[in-house]
Amino acid sequence: MRKTMFVAHLLLISASTATYADVASLCESKERTVWSCQVGTKIYSVCASQDLSGTTGYLQYRAGTAQKTDFRFPTVLLHPKDHFEFGLLAHGARLSFSNGGYSYSIAEDLKGGTIIDVEKSNRSVSTIHCRDSTATLTETSTIDLFTSAGIAK
């Protein structure tokens, strides 16, 4: 019985790792893909430098295709403290930022479902439902990363 449980646990871990690996990312190989999702040909990613901490490194949101990144926030690589906010929800987590009068929110529930919501003047402009995502905003390592970077509220 114990051996069966161990094998089942290993299969679960390898299945979740394979799912993460199958999701495309706009992050570079030298960066950490904090979160990513793909909807059709469009890819949305949150990329961090390997040295992200309370005083060093950067975090950047990117949107585009595998061939071209159309949108970056911030446009230059900056520490996230004054640009992003991360918070836990009752059943998930949210990463948000504002740019040019628009508010962006990536909300992930504990089941792995993710929505990217874009608002202007408190009205929804666009809602993107990510079916294929890394489901990593709710992971302890991501929460710890955002806490050490000073963006967790």
VOKOL-850403 format. One record per atom (N, C-alpha, C, CB): x, y, z; residue in three letters; residue number from 1. Coordinates in steps of 0.05 Angstrom, whole numbers, plus 5000, padded with zeros to 4 digits. Glycine has a CB too. Layout:
 east north   up rest  nr
    X     Y    Z  ALA NUM
...
***
This chain:
 east north   up rest  nr
 5016  4976 5000  MET   1
 5000  5000 5000  MET   1
 5017  5025 5000  MET   1
 4981  5000 5024  MET   1
 5038  5025 5017  ARG   2
 5055  5048 5019  ARG   2
 5070  5053 4992  ARG   2
 5075  5044 5042  ARG   2
 5079  5031 4980  LYS   3
 5093  5034 4954  LYS   3
 5074  5044 4933  LYS   3
 5104  5006 4945  LYS   3
 5049  5036 4933  THR   4
 5029  5046 4914  THR   4
 5024  5076 4917  THR   4
 5002  5031 4918  THR   4
 5022  5085 4942  MET   5
 5019  5113 4948  MET   5
 5043  5130 4938  MET   5
 5014  5118 4978  MET   5
 5067  5119 4942  PHE   6
 5091  5132 4933  PHE   6
 5091  5135 4903  PHE   6
 5116  5117 4943  PHE   6
 5085  5114 4889  VAL   7
 5084  5114 4860  VAL   7
 5063  5134 4850  VAL   7
 5079  5086 4848  VAL   7
 5039  5134 4862  ALA   8
 5018  5152 4855  ALA   8
 5027  5181 4859  ALA   8
 4993  5146 4871  ALA   8
 5041  5186 4880  HIS   9
 5051  5213 4886  HIS   9
 5071  5222 4865  HIS   9
 5064  5214 4914  HIS   9
 5089  5204 4857  LEU  10
 5109  5210 4836  LEU  10
 5095  5215 4809  LEU  10
 5129  5186 4833  LEU  10
 5075  5200 4803  LEU  11
 5060  5204 4778  LEU  11
 5046  5231 4778  LEU  11
 5040  5182 4773  LEU  11
 5035  5239 4801  LEU  12
 5022  5265 4803  LEU  12
 5042  5288 4800  LEU  12
 5008  5267 4831  LEU  12
 5065  5285 4812  ILE  13
 5086  5306 4809  ILE  13
 5095  5308 4780  ILE  13
 5110  5299 4827  ILE  13
 5100  5285 4767  SER  14
 5110  5286 4739  SER  14
 5088  5296 4721  SER  14
 5119  5258 4731  SER  14
 5063  5290 4726  ALA  15
 5041  5301 4710  ALA  15
 5040  5331 4712  ALA  15
 5015  5288 4717  ALA  15
 5042  5342 4736  SER  16
 5041  5371 4739  SER  16
 5065  5384 4727  SER  16
 5038  5379 4769  SER  16
 5088  5372 4729  THR  17
 5112  5383 4717  THR  17
 5110  5384 4686  THR  17
 5137  5367 4725  THR  17
 5099  5362 4675  ALA  18
 5095  5361 4646  ALA  18
 5076  5383 4637  ALA  18
 5085  5334 4637  ALA  18
 5055  5388 4652  THR  19
 5036  5409 4645  THR  19
 5049  5436 4645  THR  19
 5012  5409 4666  THR  19
 5066  5442 4665  TYR  20
 5080  5467 4665  TYR  20
 5099  5470 4641  TYR  20
 5096  5470 4691  TYR  20
 5113  5448 4635  ALA  21
 5132  5449 4613  ALA  21
 5118  5453 4586  ALA  21
 5148  5423 4612  ALA  21
 5093  5445 4583  ASP  22
 5078  5447 4559  ASP  22
 5068  5475 4553  ASP  22
 5055  5428 4558  ASP  22
 5067  5493 4574  VAL  23
 5057  5520 4571  VAL  23
 5080  5537 4560  VAL  23
 5046  5530 4598  VAL  23
 5074  5551 4538  ALA  24
 5095  5568 4526  ALA  24
 5100  5592 4544  ALA  24
 5085  5578 4498  ALA  24
 5123  5605 4541  SER  25
 5131  5627 4557  SER  25
 5146  5648 4540  SER  25
 5149  5618 4581  SER  25
 5143  5673 4547  LEU  26
 5158  5694 4534  LEU  26
 5183  5701 4549  LEU  26
 5140  5719 4531  LEU  26
 5189  5687 4570  CYS  27
 5213  5692 4586  CYS  27
 5237  5680 4572  CYS  27
 5210  5680 4615  CYS  27
 5260  5693 4577  GLU  28
 5285  5684 4565  GLU  28
 5297  5661 4582  GLU  28
 5305  5707 4563  GLU  28
 5315  5645 4570  SER  29
 5326  5622 4584  SER  29
 5341  5630 4610  SER  29
 5345  5607 4566  SER  29
 5352  5654 4611  LYS  30
 5366  5663 4635  LYS  30
 5347  5673 4657  LYS  30
 5386  5685 4628  LYS  30
 5322  5675 4651  GLU  31
 5302  5685 4670  GLU  31
 5285  5662 4682  GLU  31
 5283  5705 4656  GLU  31
 5272  5669 4703  ARG  32
 5253  5651 4716  ARG  32
 5225  5657 4706  ARG  32
 5255  5653 4747  ARG  32
 5211  5637 4696  THR  33
 5183  5640 4688  THR  33
 5167  5637 4713  THR  33
 5175  5619 4666  THR  33
 5157  5659 4724  VAL  34
 5141  5659 4748  VAL  34
 5113  5648 4742  VAL  34
 5140  5687 4761  VAL  34
 5102  5656 4720  TRP  35
 5075  5648 4712  TRP  35
 5073  5652 4682  TRP  35
 5053  5664 4727  TRP  35
 5058  5635 4668  SER  36
 5053  5638 4640  SER  36
 5028  5624 4632  SER  36
 5077  5627 4624  SER  36
 5015  5635 4611  CYS  37
 4991  5621 4600  CYS  37
 4990  5627 4570  CYS  37
 4965  5631 4613  CYS  37
 4976  5609 4556  GLN  38
 4973  5612 4527  GLN  38
 4944  5609 4520  GLN  38
 4990  5591 4512  GLN  38
 4934  5627 4504  VAL  39
 4907  5626 4493  VAL  39
 4909  5629 4463  VAL  39
 4889  5649 4506  VAL  39
 4905  5607 4449  GLY  40
 4910  5608 4420  GLY  40
 4939  5612 4414  GLY  40
 4892  5629 4406  GLY  40
 4945  5632 4398  THR  41
 4973  5638 4392  THR  41
 4985  5659 4411  THR  41
 4976  5648 4364  THR  41
 4968  5671 4428  LYS  42
 4976  5692 4446  LYS  42
 4987  5680 4472  LYS  42
 4952  5711 4453  LYS  42
 5010  5691 4481  ILE  43
 5023  5681 4505  ILE  43
 5025  5705 4525  ILE  43
 5052  5670 4499  ILE  43
 5020  5699 4550  TYR  44
 5022  5719 4571  TYR  44
 5041  5707 4592  TYR  44
 4993  5725 4584  TYR  44
 5061  5723 4600  SER  45
 5081  5713 4619  SER  45
 5089  5734 4639  SER  45
 5106  5703 4604  SER  45
 5097  5724 4663  VAL  46
 5109  5741 4683  VAL  46
 5137  5729 4687  VAL  46
 5093  5741 4710  VAL  46
 5157  5746 4681  CYS  47
 5185  5737 4681  CYS  47
 5201  5752 4703  CYS  47
 5198  5742 4653  CYS  47
 5219  5738 4715  ALA  48
 5235  5750 4737  ALA  48
 5265  5743 4732  ALA  48
 5227  5740 4764  ALA  48
 5281  5761 4741  SER  49
 5310  5755 4741  SER  49
 5315  5734 4762  SER  49
 5327  5781 4746  SER  49
 5337  5720 4758  GLN  50
 5344  5699 4777  GLN  50
 5351  5710 4805  GLN  50
 5367  5682 4766  GLN  50
 5360  5735 4805  ASP  51
 5368  5747 4831  ASP  51
 5347  5764 4844  ASP  51
 5393  5764 4826  ASP  51
 5321  5761 4837  LEU  52
 5300  5777 4849  LEU  52
 5299  5774 4879  LEU  52
 5273  5770 4836  LEU  52
 5301  5796 4893  SER  53
 5300  5797 4922  SER  53
 5287  5823 4931  SER  53
 5328  5793 4935  SER  53
 5290  5831 4956  GLY  54
 5279  5856 4965  GLY  54
 5293  5880 4954  GLY  54
 5281  5856 4995  GLY  54
 5317  5878 4944  THR  55
 5332  5901 4934  THR  55
 5343  5898 4906  THR  55
 5354  5908 4953  THR  55
 5343  5874 4896  THR  56
 5356  5869 4870  THR  56
 5336  5855 4851  THR  56
 5381  5853 4872  THR  56
 5342  5856 4825  GLY  57
 5327  5841 4806  GLY  57
 5304  5856 4794  GLY  57
 5318  5816 4818  GLY  57
 5289  5841 4777  TYR  58
 5266  5853 4763  TYR  58
 5244  5833 4760  TYR  58
 5275  5865 4736  TYR  58
 5220  5844 4754  LEU  59
 5197  5828 4747  LEU  59
 5184  5842 4723  LEU  59
 5176  5825 4771  LEU  59
 5175  5827 4703  GLN  60
 5163  5840 4680  GLN  60
 5141  5822 4669  GLN  60
 5184  5845 4658  GLN  60
 5118  5835 4663  TYR  61
 5095  5822 4650  TYR  61
 5098  5826 4620  TYR  61
 5067  5834 4660  TYR  61
 5094  5804 4605  ARG  62
 5097  5806 4576  ARG  62
 5073  5792 4562  ARG  62
 5123  5792 4566  ARG  62
 5065  5803 4539  ALA  63
 5043  5792 4523  ALA  63
 5051  5793 4494  ALA  63
 5016  5807 4528  ALA  63
 5045  5772 4479  GLY  64
 5052  5771 4451  GLY  64
 5050  5743 4440  GLY  64
 5079  5782 4446  GLY  64
 5065  5738 4419  THR  65
 5066  5711 4407  THR  65
 5094  5701 4410  THR  65
 5057  5712 4377  THR  65
 5098  5676 4402  ALA  66
 5125  5665 4403  ALA  66
 5145  5680 4386  ALA  66
 5124  5635 4394  ALA  66
 5134  5694 4365  GLN  67
 5151  5709 4347  GLN  67
 5157  5737 4356  GLN  67
 5139  5709 4319  GLN  67
 5138  5750 4371  LYS  68
 5140  5778 4378  LYS  68
 5126  5784 4404  LYS  68
 5130  5795 4355  LYS  68
 5140  5798 4422  THR  69
 5127  5808 4446  THR  69
 5116  5835 4440  THR  69
 5148  5809 4470  THR  69
 5089  5838 4443  ASP  70
 5075  5863 4436  ASP  70
 5073  5882 4459  ASP  70
 5047  5856 4427  ASP  70
 5074  5872 4484  PHE  71
 5070  5889 4507  PHE  71
 5088  5880 4530  PHE  71
 5040  5889 4516  PHE  71
 5101  5899 4543  ARG  72
 5117  5894 4566  ARG  72
 5111  5914 4588  ARG  72
 5148  5895 4559  ARG  72
 5109  5905 4612  PHE  73
 5106  5923 4635  PHE  73
 5123  5913 4658  PHE  73
 5076  5925 4644  PHE  73
 5139  5931 4669  PRO  74
 5146  5957 4658  PRO  74
 5162  5954 4632  PRO  74
 5162  5974 4678  PRO  74
 5164  5976 4616  THR  75
 5178  5974 4591  THR  75
 5207  5968 4593  THR  75
 5173  5999 4575  THR  75
 5219  5977 4616  VAL  76
 5247  5971 4622  VAL  76
 5248  5952 4646  VAL  76
 5264  5997 4627  VAL  76
 5270  5938 4650  LEU  77
 5272  5919 4672  LEU  77
 5277  5933 4698  LEU  77
 5294  5899 4666  LEU  77
 5256  5934 4716  LEU  78
 5258  5948 4741  LEU  78
 5250  5929 4764  LEU  78
 5239  5972 4741  LEU  78
 5258  5936 4788  HIS  79
 5250  5922 4812  HIS  79
 5219  5925 4814  HIS  79
 5265  5932 4838  HIS  79
 5205  5904 4822  PRO  80
 5176  5905 4822  PRO  80
 5162  5921 4845  PRO  80
 5166  5878 4823  PRO  80
 5177  5929 4865  LYS  81
 5164  5940 4889  LYS  81
 5145  5963 4884  LYS  81
 5186  5949 4908  LYS  81
 5151  5981 4867  ASP  82
 5134  6004 4861  ASP  82
 5116  5999 4837  ASP  82
 5150  6028 4857  ASP  82
 5116  5975 4826  HIS  83
 5101  5970 4801  HIS  83
 5081  5948 4802  HIS  83
 5121  5964 4779  HIS  83
 5084  5928 4820  PHE  84
 5067  5905 4822  PHE  84
 5056  5903 4850  PHE  84
 5081  5880 4813  PHE  84
 5033  5890 4853  GLU  85
 5023  5883 4879  GLU  85
 5012  5854 4878  GLU  85
 5000  5902 4888  GLU  85
 5019  5839 4898  PHE  86
 5011  5811 4899  PHE  86
 4995  5806 4925  PHE  86
 5036  5791 4898  PHE  86
 4974  5791 4923  GLY  87
 4958  5785 4947  GLY  87
 4945  5758 4945  GLY  87
 4937  5807 4951  GLY  87
 4940  5747 4968  LEU  88
 4926  5721 4969  LEU  88
 4896  5727 4970  LEU  88
 4935  5704 4994  LEU  88
 4881  5710 4957  LEU  89
 4852  5711 4957  LEU  89
 4841  5689 4974  LEU  89
 4840  5710 4928  LEU  89
 4815  5688 4979  ALA  90
 4804  5666 4995  ALA  90
 4810  5639 4983  ALA  90
 4773  5670 4997  ALA  90
 4810  5637 4957  HIS  91
 4815  5611 4944  HIS  91
 4835  5615 4921  HIS  91
 4789  5599 4933  HIS  91
 4856  5631 4925  GLY  92
 4876  5634 4904  GLY  92
 4894  5657 4909  GLY  92
 4862  5639 4878  GLY  92
 4904  5670 4887  ALA  93
 4923  5691 4889  ALA  93
 4919  5710 4866  ALA  93
 4952  5681 4890  ALA  93
 4929  5735 4869  ARG  94
 4926  5756 4849  ARG  94
 4951  5772 4847  ARG  94
 4902  5774 4854  ARG  94
 4960  5777 4822  LEU  95
 4982  5795 4816  LEU  95
 4970  5817 4799  LEU  95
 5006  5780 4801  LEU  95
 4975  5842 4807  SER  96
 4963  5865 4793  SER  96
 4983  5887 4788  SER  96
 4939  5875 4807  SER  96
 4977  5904 4769  PHE  97
 4993  5928 4763  PHE  97
 4975  5947 4746  PHE  97
 5019  5921 4747  PHE  97
 4984  5972 4745  SER  98
 4970  5993 4729  SER  98
 4989  6005 4709  SER  98
 4958  6015 4748  SER  98
 4978  6012 4686  ASN  99
 4994  6023 4665  ASN  99
 4977  6040 4646  ASN  99
 5009  6001 4649  ASN  99
 4983  6065 4643  GLY 100
 4969  6082 4624  GLY 100
 4939  6084 4629  GLY 100
 4974  6072 4597  GLY 100
 4930  6085 4653  GLY 101
 4902  6087 4659  GLY 101
 4887  6060 4660  GLY 101
 4889  6105 4640  GLY 101
 4901  6039 4654  TYR 102
 4890  6012 4654  TYR 102
 4900  5997 4679  TYR 102
 4897  5997 4628  TYR 102
 4882  5980 4690  SER 103
 4890  5963 4712  SER 103
 4889  5934 4702  SER 103
 4871  5966 4737  SER 103
 4911  5919 4707  TYR 104
 4913  5892 4699  TYR 104
 4914  5874 4724  TYR 104
 4939  5888 4682  TYR 104
 4900  5852 4722  SER 105
 4899  5834 4745  SER 105
 4900  5805 4735  SER 105
 4873  5838 4762  SER 105
 4919  5790 4745  ILE 106
 4921  5761 4739  ILE 106
 4911  5747 4764  ILE 106
 4950  5752 4731  ILE 106
 4888  5734 4763  ALA 107
 4877  5720 4786  ALA 107
 4876  5690 4781  ALA 107
 4848  5731 4792  ALA 107
 4888  5675 4799  GLU 108
 4890  5646 4796  GLU 108
 4876  5633 4820  GLU 108
 4920  5637 4794  GLU 108
 4858  5615 4815  ASP 109
 4846  5601 4837  ASP 109
 4862  5576 4843  ASP 109
 4816  5593 4830  ASP 109
 4856  5564 4866  LEU 110
 4872  5541 4875  LEU 110
 4869  5516 4857  LEU 110
 4863  5533 4903  LEU 110
 4849  5516 4840  LYS 111
 4845  5494 4822  LYS 111
 4861  5498 4796  LYS 111
 4815  5491 4814  LYS 111
 4875  5521 4794  GLY 112
 4892  5525 4771  GLY 112
 4880  5542 4749  GLY 112
 4900  5500 4760  GLY 112
 4854  5549 4752  GLY 113
 4842  5567 4732  GLY 113
 4852  5595 4735  GLY 113
 4811  5566 4734  GLY 113
 4857  5609 4713  THR 114
 4868  5636 4714  THR 114
 4853  5654 4695  THR 114
 4898  5636 4707  THR 114
 4849  5679 4705  ILE 115
 4836  5700 4689  ILE 115
 4854  5724 4689  ILE 115
 4807  5707 4700  ILE 115
 4858  5736 4666  ILE 116
 4871  5762 4664  ILE 116
 4849  5782 4659  ILE 116
 4894  5762 4641  ILE 116
 4846  5802 4676  ASP 117
 4825  5822 4673  ASP 117
 4838  5849 4669  ASP 117
 4806  5822 4698  ASP 117
 4829  5863 4649  VAL 118
 4839  5890 4643  VAL 118
 4816  5909 4647  VAL 118
 4851  5892 4614  VAL 118
 4820  5930 4663  GLU 119
 4799  5949 4669  GLU 119
 4809  5978 4663  GLU 119
 4790  5947 4698  GLU 119
 4790  5995 4656  LYS 120
 4796  6023 4654  LYS 120
 4773  6038 4668  LYS 120
 4799  6033 4624  LYS 120
 4779  6056 4686  SER 121
 4758  6070 4702  SER 121
 4739  6050 4715  SER 121
 4743  6089 4683  SER 121
 4750  6029 4727  ASN 122
 4734  6009 4741  ASN 122
 4714  5994 4724  ASN 122
 4720  6021 4764  ASN 122
 4718  5994 4698  ARG 123
 4701  5979 4679  ARG 123
 4718  5959 4664  ARG 123
 4686  5998 4659  ARG 123
 4708  5935 4662  SER 124
 4723  5914 4649  SER 124
 4725  5920 4619  SER 124
 4710  5886 4653  SER 124
 4749  5920 4609  VAL 125
 4755  5924 4580  VAL 125
 4759  5897 4566  VAL 125
 4779  5943 4576  VAL 125
 4772  5879 4580  SER 126
 4778  5853 4569  SER 126
 4782  5833 4591  SER 126
 4804  5855 4551  SER 126
 4772  5809 4587  THR 127
 4776  5787 4606  THR 127
 4786  5763 4589  THR 127
 4750  5780 4622  THR 127
 4809  5753 4597  ILE 128
 4821  5730 4583  ILE 128
 4821  5706 4602  ILE 128
 4850  5737 4574  ILE 128
 4809  5685 4592  HIS 129
 4808  5660 4608  HIS 129
 4830  5641 4599  HIS 129
 4780  5646 4605  HIS 129
 4849  5637 4617  CYS 130
 4872  5619 4610  CYS 130
 4865  5590 4616  CYS 130
 4897  5628 4626  CYS 130
 4864  5574 4595  ARG 131
 4859  5546 4599  ARG 131
 4885  5531 4604  ARG 131
 4845  5534 4574  ARG 131
 4906  5540 4590  ASP 132
 4932  5528 4594  ASP 132
 4950  5548 4608  ASP 132
 4945  5519 4566  ASP 132
 4956  5543 4633  SER 133
 4974  5561 4648  SER 133
 4991  5545 4667  SER 133
 4958  5582 4664  SER 133
 5012  5558 4677  THR 134
 5030  5544 4695  THR 134
 5018  5540 4723  THR 134
 5056  5559 4697  THR 134
 4997  5555 4729  ALA 135
 4984  5552 4755  ALA 135
 5004  5554 4778  ALA 135
 4969  5526 4758  ALA 135
 5021  5575 4777  THR 136
 5043  5577 4796  THR 136
 5040  5601 4816  THR 136
 5069  5580 4782  THR 136
 5020  5618 4812  LEU 137
 5017  5641 4830  LEU 137
 5010  5632 4858  LEU 137
 4996  5660 4820  LEU 137
 4997  5609 4861  THR 138
 4989  5599 4887  THR 138
 5010  5580 4900  THR 138
 4963  5584 4884  THR 138
 5032  5576 4886  GLU 139
 5053  5559 4898  GLU 139
 5068  5574 4920  GLU 139
 5073  5549 4876  GLU 139
 5076  5559 4940  THR 140
 5091  5571 4962  THR 140
 5117  5585 4953  THR 140
 5098  5549 4983  THR 140
 5131  5573 4934  SER 141
 5156  5586 4924  SER 141
 5151  5613 4911  SER 141
 5170  5567 4905  SER 141
 5128  5616 4897  THR 142
 5121  5641 4885  THR 142
 5113  5661 4906  THR 142
 5099  5638 4864  THR 142
 5097  5653 4925  ILE 143
 5089  5670 4947  ILE 143
 5114  5680 4962  ILE 143
 5070  5655 4966  ILE 143
 5132  5662 4968  ASP 144
 5157  5669 4982  ASP 144
 5173  5689 4965  ASP 144
 5174  5644 4988  ASP 144
 5175  5685 4939  LEU 145
 5190  5703 4921  LEU 145
 5178  5731 4922  LEU 145
 5190  5692 4892  LEU 145
 5152  5733 4920  PHE 146
 5138  5759 4920  PHE 146
 5140  5772 4948  PHE 146
 5109  5756 4912  PHE 146
 5140  5756 4969  THR 147
 5143  5767 4996  THR 147
 5171  5779 4999  THR 147
 5137  5746 5017  THR 147
 5191  5764 4991  SER 148
 5219  5774 4994  SER 148
 5224  5798 4976  SER 148
 5239  5752 4987  SER 148
 5210  5800 4953  ALA 149
 5213  5823 4935  ALA 149
 5198  5848 4945  ALA 149
 5204  5816 4907  ALA 149
 5181  5844 4965  GLY 150
 5166  5866 4977  GLY 150
 5141  5874 4963  GLY 150
 5184  5889 4978  GLY 150
 5129  5856 4947  ILE 151
 5104  5864 4933  ILE 151
 5080  5849 4944  ILE 151
 5107  5858 4904  ILE 151
 5083  5831 4963  ALA 152
 5061  5817 4975  ALA 152
 5047  5836 4995  ALA 152
 5070  5790 4988  ALA 152
 5022  5838 4993  LYS 153
 5006  5855 5011  LYS 153
 4990  5838 5030  LYS 153
 4988  5874 4996  LYS 153
***
